[in-house]
Amino acid sequence: MSVTAAAGFRAAGVAAGLKPSGKPDVALVVNDGPQHAAAAVFTSNRCKANPVLWSERTIADGQLSAVVLNSGGANCYNGPEGFQTTHASAELVAELTGGQAFDVAVCSTGLIGQPLDRPLLEAGIRAAHTELSPDGGPAAATAIMTTDTVRKEALVTSADGWVVGGMAKGAGMLAPALATMLVVVTTDAVADAATLDQALRAATRTTFDRLDTDGCMSTNDTVALLASGASGVQPTLDQLTAAVSAVCADLAEQLWHDAEGAHHDIAIEIAGAASEADAVEVARAVARSNLFKAAIFGNDPNWGRVLAAVGTTQAAFEPEKIDITMNGVKVCVAGGTQFGAPSTEVDLSGRDVHVLVELNAGPATATVLTSDLTHDYVHENSAYST
Amino acid sequence: MSVTAAAGFRAAGVAAGLKPSGKPDVALVVNDGPQHAAAAVFTSNRCKANPVLWSERTIADGQLSAVVLNSGGANCYNGPEGFQTTHASAELVAELTGGQAFDVAVCSTGLIGQPLDRPLLEAGIRAAHTELSPDGGPAAATAIMTTDTVRKEALVTSADGWVVGGMAKGAGMLAPALATMLVVVTTDAVADAATLDQALRAATRTTFDRLDTDGCMSTNDTVALLASGASGVQPTLDQLTAAVSAVCADLAEQLWHDAEGAHHDIAIEIAGAASEADAVEVARAVARSNLFKAAIFGNDPNWGRVLAAVGTTQAAFEPEKIDITMNGVKVCVAGGTQFGAPSTEVDLSGRDVHVLVELNAGPATATVLTSDLTHDYVHENSAYST
C-alpha cells in the first residue's frame, strides 16, 4: 500500500485529462496527523520547474499537510501562468482539506515548456479529494507514471510498530542530484522536521543520488518525506535513517530496472578508492560514457572504454594499478600492463551487469547504478514529444 | 597534398595487414629539414596509450624528424609488450631515415586492450619508407582512417610563400581535451619549438578542444606540428598561430561532419556569458545531454532539454534571463517566463543545426561542435569490436 501504508495517510489517483492517453494523471497524498512534520530535497538543477520553486518555499517551515502531484505536464518554463497554476493547485488542496496552502507541496512531471491546463488540473484535484482513502496508495502511484512501465512502491515495517512507505516515478532524465523523479515517502513515526531532514538527506545521498541512467539532470525532481506521528513511536535518528534509506534504496532500484529503453541494468562498483567522493566520481564517469554503455548494449565487455572513462577523473589512482572485473571475470589486471582473462569469458547475455573497478588506492567504495545505451533509448527520447 | 604540402616533407601510407579489412593502416611522415623544430599536444586522459607515453617523451626537446602512425590497433593497455612495440617502431624509423629514435613520434589508433602485431607493423614501416614521397600526403591521410568515411586534409598558404598543411583522423570518442584523433600538421615556415608550441596550443584550444561529439575522451589523442624551415621565411607568432589555427579549425570541422552515426551537425553557440570559460562550460553541458541529442535526431526542437542542461552548470546566469534560438527561431524568451515562437516554426530537417543560448550575463562567447544521438551511433559503437 506504499504511501498509505503508514497510519495517518490517505491518498488517491484519478484521470483528469492532462495526459492525451486518458490515463490517471493527478495524485493527492494527505497527512491526517496528528503531526505534520516533513522534509524534502529537490533537484540541484538551477533551472527549476514552477512546482519546485513553490515546494522549496513550503518546506521551509518543516511542515506539510499534503502533496499534490500531476503527470502529463512538467509545468516548467511556461510563462508566469505556470507558477500561478502551481499556487492555485496548492490553494485548492488547502481549501478542500481545511489546511494552509503553504503546507501543500506540489510536484509535476511531463513535457517541459508546455502550458499546464489549470481547469483540468483543478477538476482532477477535486475528484482526487473525494476519493481519498487509506487504501489509495497504489492509485496515487499509478497516477504519477509517465514513461514508467510499472508503478513503484516500497514499504519497511519496524519491529516496534511504525512503518515507512513510499512511491516513486521516473524512467528518463535520471541523474543526480536527483532524477526526473517524484518520490513521496510517508511514516507514522514520531519525528520532528530536523530529524526527518537528516534522515532523508542521508538516505538520498546513497540511493537516488547514485542512480544515473542517462546523465541528464531534471528540472522537477522532488523527494518528500512526511511524518504523521500516528504510531506514537519515536524512533532514534539511526533507526529512522535506516528505514527511510531502505525504502529509498528499494524505490531507486525499481527506477533503475525500469529506465527508458534499457536492456541491461549496470551496477558500477568502485573499490579501493582513496575516498568515497573519489569512488563516486569514478563510478559516475563510467556510468556516463556513451561508448561504454553502447558496448554493453552490444554484449561487448569492452573494458578499455571503462579504463578510458576512469582516466578522465581527478580521483587518486595510478593507471597501472587498476583492476577491472566484469560479471566475475577479471579482464583487466594492473591497468592492462598484465594480461587478464579473455573478454570472451564474460557473459553479458543476461540483464544484470556488474562492473568492479579496483583502484587499489585506499579503502573507500561506492556503487552507481546505470543503464546501457540502446536503440530503444534513442527511439523513446527522439520521439517522446512528437 | 595536406601533410606534404609544405616543402621539406615526404609521406607514405601502406597496407600492412593490421586491419582485418586489408585497407591501408601504416603511415609515415618525414621532415627532411633543414630544421626539425616541433610541438605536440596529447590527450588529457590519465590512462594513456603506449604511443602517447612514448611521444610525450620525444617531444620534450622540441625536435621531431618523423611521425609514424598506425590504425588497426590503439596499442593501449596491452601489457609491457605494447610499449616495447612502440619503442621498436621508433627505432626502426630512426634506422631507416638515419635519425634518432627519440626524434620519432608514434601514434596509434584502433581497439584498446588488444596486442599490436609487431612484425606486421615493422614490415609496414619498411614498406612505407620505400614509398616516401613529396606527394604522399593523401596516402598517409588514408592509412590513419578507422571508422572515418573520408580522409581529412587541410592547407593554408601564406602570401609570402610558406604553408601549413595537415591531416587528421577521428570519428568517435571525440571529446576534449582532444578527441580519438590523430593529427599531423606540417609547415615549411622557420620557427623554433617554443613558438610552435605556443601556436599549436592556441590553435587547439579553440578548435579540437571545442569538438565534443560524444563526450568520450580518448586514450590516444595526439596533435603534432612539425616545421622544416624549408621556405626560409620566419613568420611572426601571430601569423603562425593564425595559419595553424585555420588548418586545425578546418580539420576539426571535417571530423565533426564525419562523426560516427551523426545525422545532424550541431553547433552550440553561447553568447552573453560572463567569461569564455563559462561559455565553454555551458556549451559543453548542452553538447553532452543525451536527451537533447536524441531530440535533435528526432527533429524535435526540444528547448526545455537545452535549458535543463544549462541549469546543471556553475556558470553565471539567471534562469529567467536566458533566451534560446534554434535555427534562427527564438523559441525560449527570458527562460520560459515569456512565450517565444512556437517550436513548430523550427526546421530541423536539414543536417545543420545551430543552437544559440544567450545567457545575458556578460560579453563572452564560445561555440562547441557536437552531433546528435542516433540509432547509427548506438549500432556502430555496440558492434565495433564484435
Boltz contact constraints between the chains, C-beta under 6 A:
constraints:
  - contact:
      token1: [A, 45]
      token2: [B, 311]
      max_distance: 6.0
  - contact:
      token1: [A, 45]
      token2: [B, 312]
      max_distance: 6.0
  - contact:
      token1: [A, 46]
      token2: [B, 311]
      max_distance: 6.0
  - contact:
      token1: [A, 47]
      token2: [B, 307]
      max_distance: 6.0
  - contact:
      token1: [A, 47]
      token2: [B, 311]
      max_distance: 6.0
  - contact:
      token1: [A, 47]
      token2: [B, 319]
      max_distance: 6.0
  - contact:
      token1: [A, 77]
      token2: [B, 304]
      max_distance: 6.0
  - contact:
      token1: [A, 77]
      token2: [B, 307]
      max_distance: 6.0
  - contact:
      token1: [A, 77]
      token2: [B, 336]
      max_distance: 6.0
  - contact:
      token1: [A, 79]
      token2: [B, 339]
      max_distance: 6.0
  - contact:
      token1: [A, 112]
      token2: [B, 304]
      max_distance: 6.0
  - contact:
      token1: [A, 113]
      token2: [B, 304]
      max_distance: 6.0
  - contact:
      token1: [A, 214]
      token2: [B, 290]
      max_distance: 6.0
  - contact:
      token1: [A, 216]
      token2: [B, 289]
      max_distance: 6.0
  - contact:
      token1: [A, 216]
      token2: [B, 291]
      max_distance: 6.0
  - contact:
      token1: [A, 217]
      token2: [B, 312]
      max_distance: 6.0
  - contact:
      token1: [A, 219]
      token2: [B, 308]
      max_distance: 6.0
  - contact:
      token1: [A, 289]
      token2: [B, 216]
      max_distance: 6.0
  - contact:
      token1: [A, 290]
      token2: [B, 214]
      max_distance: 6.0
  - contact:
      token1: [A, 291]
      token2: [B, 216]
      max_distance: 6.0
  - contact:
      token1: [A, 291]
      token2: [B, 381]
      max_distance: 6.0
  - contact:
      token1: [A, 294]
      token2: [B, 378]
      max_distance: 6.0
  - contact:
      token1: [A, 294]
      token2: [B, 381]
      max_distance: 6.0
  - contact:
      token1: [A, 294]
      token2: [B, 382]
      max_distance: 6.0
  - contact:
      token1: [A, 297]
      token2: [B, 382]
      max_distance: 6.0
  - contact:
      token1: [A, 298]
      token2: [B, 382]
      max_distance: 6.0
  - contact:
      token1: [A, 298]
      token2: [B, 383]
      max_distance: 6.0
  - contact:
      token1: [A, 300]
      token2: [B, 385]
      max_distance: 6.0
  - contact:
      token1: [A, 300]
      token2: [B, 386]
      max_distance: 6.0
  - contact:
      token1: [A, 302]
      token2: [B, 385]
      max_distance: 6.0
  - contact:
      token1: [A, 304]
      token2: [B, 77]
      max_distance: 6.0
  - contact:
      token1: [A, 304]
      token2: [B, 112]
      max_distance: 6.0
  - contact:
      token1: [A, 304]
      token2: [B, 113]
      max_distance: 6.0
  - contact:
      token1: [A, 307]
      token2: [B, 47]
      max_distance: 6.0
  - contact:
      token1: [A, 307]
      token2: [B, 77]
      max_distance: 6.0
  - contact:
      token1: [A, 308]
      token2: [B, 219]
      max_distance: 6.0
  - contact:
      token1: [A, 311]
      token2: [B, 45]
      max_distance: 6.0
  - contact:
      token1: [A, 311]
      token2: [B, 46]
      max_distance: 6.0
  - contact:
      token1: [A, 311]
      token2: [B, 47]
      max_distance: 6.0
  - contact:
      token1: [A, 312]
      token2: [B, 45]
      max_distance: 6.0
  - contact:
      token1: [A, 312]
      token2: [B, 217]
      max_distance: 6.0
  - contact:
      token1: [A, 319]
      token2: [B, 47]
      max_distance: 6.0
  - contact:
      token1: [A, 336]
      token2: [B, 77]
      max_distance: 6.0
  - contact:
      token1: [A, 339]
      token2: [B, 79]
      max_distance: 6.0
  - contact:
      token1: [A, 373]
      token2: [B, 378]
      max_distance: 6.0
  - contact:
      token1: [A, 375]
      token2: [B, 375]
      max_distance: 6.0
  - contact:
      token1: [A, 375]
      token2: [B, 378]
      max_distance: 6.0
  - contact:
      token1: [A, 378]
      token2: [B, 294]
      max_distance: 6.0
  - contact:
      token1: [A, 378]
      token2: [B, 373]
      max_distance: 6.0
  - contact:
      token1: [A, 378]
      token2: [B, 375]
      max_distance: 6.0
  - contact:
      token1: [A, 378]
      token2: [B, 378]
      max_distance: 6.0
  - contact:
      token1: [A, 381]
      token2: [B, 291]
      max_distance: 6.0
  - contact:
      token1: [A, 381]
      token2: [B, 294]
      max_distance: 6.0
  - contact:
      token1: [A, 382]
      token2: [B, 294]
      max_distance: 6.0
  - contact:
      token1: [A, 382]
      token2: [B, 297]
      max_distance: 6.0
  - contact:
      token1: [A, 382]
      token2: [B, 298]
      max_distance: 6.0
  - contact:
      token1: [A, 383]
      token2: [B, 298]
      max_distance: 6.0
  - contact:
      token1: [A, 385]
      token2: [B, 300]
      max_distance: 6.0
  - contact:
      token1: [A, 385]
      token2: [B, 302]
      max_distance: 6.0
  - contact:
      token1: [A, 386]
      token2: [B, 300]
      max_distance: 6.0
